[in-house]
Amino acid sequence: MPTQNPEPRTQNPAVKTQNPVVKIIGGGLAGSEAAWQAARRGVRVRLYEMKPQKFSPAHQSPFLGELVCSNSLRADSRESAVGLLKEEMRRLDSLIMAAALATRVPAGKALAVDRGEFAAHITRVLEAEPRIEIIREEVEAPDPEATTIIATGPLTSEPLAEALGGLTGQQHLHFYDAIAPIVAAESIDLGKAFRASRYGAGDDDLNCPFSEAEYATFFEALTSAEQVPLKAFEAPRYFEGCLPVEIMAARGFRTLLFGPMKPVGLVDPKTGRQPFAVVQLRAENREGTLYNLVGFQTKLKYGAQERVFRLIPGLEQAEFVRLGSIHRNTFIHSPSILSAYLNFLNYPQVFLAGQISGVEGYVESAAMGLLAGINAARQILAQPLIIPPRETAMGALIAHLTNTTTKDFQPMNVNFGLFLPLEGRIPKKLRGAAYAERALKALEGWMKPGEDS
């Protein structure tokens, strides 16, 4: 039996159900992962996805597991917090990690995927699983008496968001994410852009170098460009790790030089010197026909985007196959609502997974889907629900979601600041490896891959 964390916040660790089916609302990363985990434990799943009958403002593909912001799942080394989270998921037979491996594209030390192939892979696997029934229709309210996972993500439809607000007993919170533009590779001027990876590590990105004068012109245009206005009732609460580039620039002339336009570790072979600033372009697909502007999520109006971003050296004639946009990110105040098993304290048969639960990022969302899928299946089977060890990356995220001492709960990427402190004095450069060794040892003692008993 996997060990239980001390004093978990739950009132009903196992609830007998009359309906031996897990209902999952939402076919994104979290919902897809949850469906896979529940089905492989012998439980029937009904996965509800409103596409293609209805699309959110940011979705375009009918496939499950569609990526909308970036094609990068971030650092792959398990000595990073997100890399460790990926390794934990791999060891628990994650569908999302398997799909990423099968559709990987070069991205230096990051794990990036061909987003079309990635979503198609996930869809094929789930469609082929006999225990999973995929129903293409919108669900406007969950049934609190049935084992249900809500995994509708940051763009939860208004009817379901209202129903969720009724279940939580409070107004749901929200902030905003912005999507970065994508350009056609053939429209990039390779006479100006150069290939290099920072410090020569990993695969090469394309880099657009700026002189100080070029940067000053770009900065002035960026900070004065017209933005998409928020509605009067909408308070802009941006996630710090995904700030629109123009909001970041407004903090000061040199702010971008320490963020997405950081030139450190890059040398322009044409001059033999480090540029004043750099915009990095990263391949979106295996063929290298599309590139995204790394860190350039934006809420500028479309016309302003084309005008301003063509001031980037090498993008003067850029063909924008997708412009940036802004969208609502809906999430709940998890510390007052969720148990450590990811189900509601007051409605124990209803689970939350993905960004709506209060995590941020593709990998974190899928990880919460993995855990919710396991526990929903265990609930159907009348088995005790389980919590990953606190030492693991998954356990650290659960601790964040259930931290009742926080004063202003906000969604969070996984990071070592959420982990239990290491014992003894360990040099900074060795801490990532120490966190990983401790976490994977705890995970191995908690649950072997494929076993829940």
Secondary structure in CASP SS format (residue, H / E / C, confidence):
PFRMAT SS
TARGET T0000
AUTHOR 0000-0000-0000
METHOD secondary structure of the structure
MODEL  1
M C 1.00
P C 1.00
T C 1.00
Q C 1.00
N C 1.00
P C 1.00
E C 1.00
P C 1.00
R C 1.00
T C 1.00
Q C 1.00
N C 1.00
P C 1.00
A C 1.00
V C 1.00
K C 1.00
T C 1.00
Q C 1.00
N C 1.00
P C 1.00
V E 1.00
V E 1.00
K E 1.00
I E 1.00
I E 1.00
G C 1.00
G C 1.00
G C 1.00
L H 1.00
A H 1.00
G H 1.00
S H 1.00
E H 1.00
A H 1.00
A H 1.00
W H 1.00
Q H 1.00
A H 1.00
A H 1.00
R C 1.00
R C 1.00
G C 1.00
V C 1.00
R E 1.00
V E 1.00
R E 1.00
L E 1.00
Y E 1.00
E C 1.00
M C 1.00
K C 1.00
P C 1.00
Q C 1.00
K C 1.00
F C 1.00
S C 1.00
P C 1.00
A C 1.00
H C 1.00
Q C 1.00
S C 1.00
P C 1.00
F C 1.00
L C 1.00
G C 1.00
E C 1.00
L C 1.00
V C 1.00
C C 1.00
S C 1.00
N C 1.00
S E 1.00
L E 1.00
R E 1.00
A E 1.00
D C 1.00
S C 1.00
R C 1.00
E C 1.00
S C 1.00
A H 1.00
V H 1.00
G H 1.00
L H 1.00
L H 1.00
K H 1.00
E H 1.00
E H 1.00
M H 1.00
R H 1.00
R H 1.00
L C 1.00
D C 1.00
S C 1.00
L H 1.00
I H 1.00
M H 1.00
A H 1.00
A H 1.00
A H 1.00
L H 1.00
A H 1.00
T C 1.00
R E 1.00
V E 1.00
P C 1.00
A C 1.00
G C 1.00
K C 1.00
A E 1.00
L E 1.00
A E 1.00
V E 1.00
D C 1.00
R H 1.00
G H 1.00
E H 1.00
F H 1.00
A H 1.00
A H 1.00
H H 1.00
I H 1.00
T H 1.00
R H 1.00
V H 1.00
L H 1.00
E H 1.00
A H 1.00
E C 1.00
P C 1.00
R C 1.00
I E 1.00
E E 1.00
I E 1.00
I E 1.00
R C 1.00
E C 1.00
E C 1.00
V C 1.00
E C 1.00
A C 1.00
P C 1.00
D C 1.00
P C 1.00
E C 1.00
A C 1.00
T C 1.00
T E 1.00
I E 1.00
I E 1.00
A C 1.00
T C 1.00
G C 1.00
P C 1.00
L C 1.00
T C 1.00
S C 1.00
E H 1.00
P H 1.00
L H 1.00
A H 1.00
E H 1.00
A H 1.00
L H 1.00
G H 1.00
G H 1.00
L H 1.00
T H 1.00
G C 1.00
Q C 1.00
Q C 1.00
H C 1.00
L E 1.00
H E 1.00
F E 1.00
Y E 1.00
D E 1.00
A E 1.00
I E 1.00
A C 1.00
P C 1.00
I E 1.00
V E 1.00
A E 1.00
A H 1.00
E H 1.00
S H 1.00
I C 1.00
D C 1.00
L C 1.00
G C 1.00
K C 1.00
A C 1.00
F E 1.00
R E 1.00
A E 1.00
S C 1.00
R H 1.00
Y H 1.00
G H 1.00
A C 1.00
G C 1.00
D C 1.00
D C 1.00
D E 1.00
L E 1.00
N E 1.00
C E 1.00
P E 1.00
F E 1.00
S C 1.00
E H 1.00
A H 1.00
E H 1.00
Y H 1.00
A H 1.00
T H 1.00
F H 1.00
F H 1.00
E H 1.00
A H 1.00
L H 1.00
T H 1.00
S H 1.00
A C 1.00
E C 1.00
Q E 1.00
V C 1.00
P C 1.00
L C 1.00
K C 1.00
A C 1.00
F C 1.00
E C 1.00
A C 1.00
P C 1.00
R C 1.00
Y E 1.00
F C 1.00
E H 1.00
G H 1.00
C H 1.00
L C 1.00
P C 1.00
V H 1.00
E H 1.00
I H 1.00
M H 1.00
A H 1.00
A C 1.00
R C 1.00
G C 1.00
F C 1.00
R C 1.00
T H 1.00
L H 1.00
L H 1.00
F H 1.00
G C 1.00
P C 1.00
M C 1.00
K C 1.00
P C 1.00
V C 1.00
G C 1.00
L C 1.00
V C 1.00
D E 1.00
P C 1.00
K C 1.00
T C 1.00
G C 1.00
R E 1.00
Q C 1.00
P C 1.00
F C 1.00
A E 1.00
V E 1.00
V E 1.00
Q E 1.00
L E 1.00
R E 1.00
A E 1.00
E C 1.00
N C 1.00
R C 1.00
E C 1.00
G C 1.00
T C 1.00
L E 1.00
Y E 1.00
N E 1.00
L E 1.00
V C 1.00
G C 1.00
F C 1.00
Q C 1.00
T E 1.00
K C 1.00
L E 1.00
K C 1.00
Y H 1.00
G H 1.00
A H 1.00
Q H 1.00
E H 1.00
R H 1.00
V H 1.00
F H 1.00
R C 1.00
L C 1.00
I C 1.00
P C 1.00
G C 1.00
L C 1.00
E C 1.00
Q C 1.00
A C 1.00
E C 1.00
F E 1.00
V E 1.00
R E 1.00
L C 1.00
G C 1.00
S E 1.00
I E 1.00
H E 1.00
R E 1.00
N E 1.00
T E 1.00
F E 1.00
I C 1.00
H C 1.00
S H 1.00
P H 1.00
S H 1.00
I C 1.00
L E 1.00
S C 1.00
A C 1.00
Y C 1.00
L C 1.00
N E 1.00
F E 1.00
L C 1.00
N C 1.00
Y C 1.00
P C 1.00
Q C 1.00
V E 1.00
F E 1.00
L E 1.00
A C 1.00
G C 1.00
Q H 1.00
I H 1.00
S H 1.00
G C 1.00
V E 1.00
E C 1.00
G C 1.00
Y H 1.00
V H 1.00
E H 1.00
S H 1.00
A H 1.00
A H 1.00
M H 1.00
G H 1.00
L H 1.00
L H 1.00
A H 1.00
G H 1.00
I H 1.00
N H 1.00
A H 1.00
A H 1.00
R H 1.00
Q H 1.00
I H 1.00
L C 1.00
A C 1.00
Q C 1.00
P C 1.00
L C 1.00
I C 1.00
I C 1.00
P C 1.00
P C 1.00
R C 1.00
E C 1.00
T C 1.00
A H 1.00
M H 1.00
G H 1.00
A H 1.00
L H 1.00
I H 1.00
A H 1.00
H H 1.00
L H 1.00
T C 1.00
N C 1.00
T C 1.00
T C 1.00
T C 1.00
K C 1.00
D C 1.00
F C 1.00
Q C 1.00
P C 1.00
M E 1.00
N C 1.00
V C 1.00
N C 1.00
F H 1.00
G H 1.00
L H 1.00
F C 1.00
L C 1.00
P C 1.00
L C 1.00
E C 1.00
G C 1.00
R C 1.00
I C 1.00
P C 1.00
K H 1.00
K H 1.00
L H 1.00
R H 1.00
G H 1.00
A H 1.00
A H 1.00
Y H 1.00
A H 1.00
E H 1.00
R H 1.00
A H 1.00
L H 1.00
K H 1.00
A H 1.00
L H 1.00
E H 1.00
G H 1.00
W H 1.00
M C 1.00
K C 1.00
P C 1.00
G C 1.00
E C 1.00
D C 1.00
S C 1.00
END
